[in-house]
Amino acid sequence: MSYVDGFVLAVPKQNMDAYRDLASRAGRLWMEYGAIAFVECVGDDVPFGELTSFPRAVQAKDDEIVVFSWIVYRSREDRDAITAKVMADPRLQSDPASMPFDGKRMIYGGFTPIVEL
């Protein structure tokens, strides 16, 4: 079985080009260091729910787009090693103030699949 990191975040519409650039650079690093897959998706059918929803979870504002992403690894051990390498890589280092989204509202976590088809 593999291991998956999942992410949900809100990106201001005017920052989507910058976010796409950041995600592309980051994805290339994750793949270079051994990730199996790196996927970034923008929401186009993510209704605002009455109690819970993707927009509510990340406190998305009217001018923001919900992004759902995941990275697949061979194992949890690979994930830990790959993520450490990516985070230490100077090609991904930037000023936190220049991030195209509010990282405080990002939801993320690691998951062990229970069904893989």
N, C-alpha and C positions, 0 to 999 in steps of 0.2 A: 504494500500500500504506500501511497505517496503522502505528502504533507502539504497543507495549503495555508497561506497567509491571506486574509481577507481584509478589505478596506472599504469604508464608505466615507465620503467627504463632500463638502459643498465648495464649488469654485465660482467666483464672480464671473458672469458672462464675459465681461471685458478682459478677463485674464485667461480665457480658454487657450489662446495661442501660446502664451507663456507656460501654461500648465501642460499642454501637449508636448512642448519642447522639453520641459523637465521630465515628464513621464517617459519620453522616448530615450533621453540620455540615461535615465535610471534603469529603464528596461534593458538597454544594451549592456549595462554593467551587470545586472542580475543574471542575464543569460551568459555573459562572458564568464562569470564565476560559477556557473553550473545549474542555474534554475532550469526547470523543464519547460515552463511556460510563464509568460508575463502578459496580463490582459488588463486594459483600461477601457471602461465603457461609460458613456454619458447617458443619463436617464432621459427617455422620451415617453415613458409611460409609468411615472412614479407619483401617483396621486397623493395629496396631502390627506392623511387619515384622520379620523376623529380622535383616536387614542394613540395609535402608533403608526409609523410609516418611515420610509427612508428620509424624506424631507424633515420630519419632526426629529428623527434621531440625530441629525447633524445641525439642527436649528437653521435650516436653509432659509435664506431671505428671498424675496420676490425676484431679485436680480441675480440669483445664483442657480447653478446647475448641479444636480446631484451626480457624483461620480462613484461608480462601483468597480472595484479592482480586485484582482487576485493574482497570486504568484504560486506556482506549483513546484515542489521540490521532490526529490526521491525519498527523503526521510526528514524527520525533525532534526537529526544531527546535521544533515546537509544544510537545512534551513539556517540553523544557528551559525554554522561556519560561513556560509555564503553571505548572510546579512552582515556579519562582523566585517567581512572584507569590503562589501559595498559601502558600509558606513565609514570605513577608514580611507576609502579611495578619494584622493584629492580632486578627481574629475567631477565628483558630486557635491563637493563642499561649496556652500554659498552663504551669504548673509541671510540669517533667518528673516530679516525685515523684507527681503526681496522675494520671499515665497509667494506664489500666486494664489494661495488659499490660507485659511486660518487653521493651522495644525491643531489648535486646542479643541476644535470641533470634529476632528477626524476620529472615526471609530475603527479599530483594527484588532486583529487577534489571530492566533494560530489554531488550525483545526486538523484533527485526524479524521480522514474520510472513513465512513462506515459502509458506503456503497460506492463502487467504482465500476462503471460499465463501459 
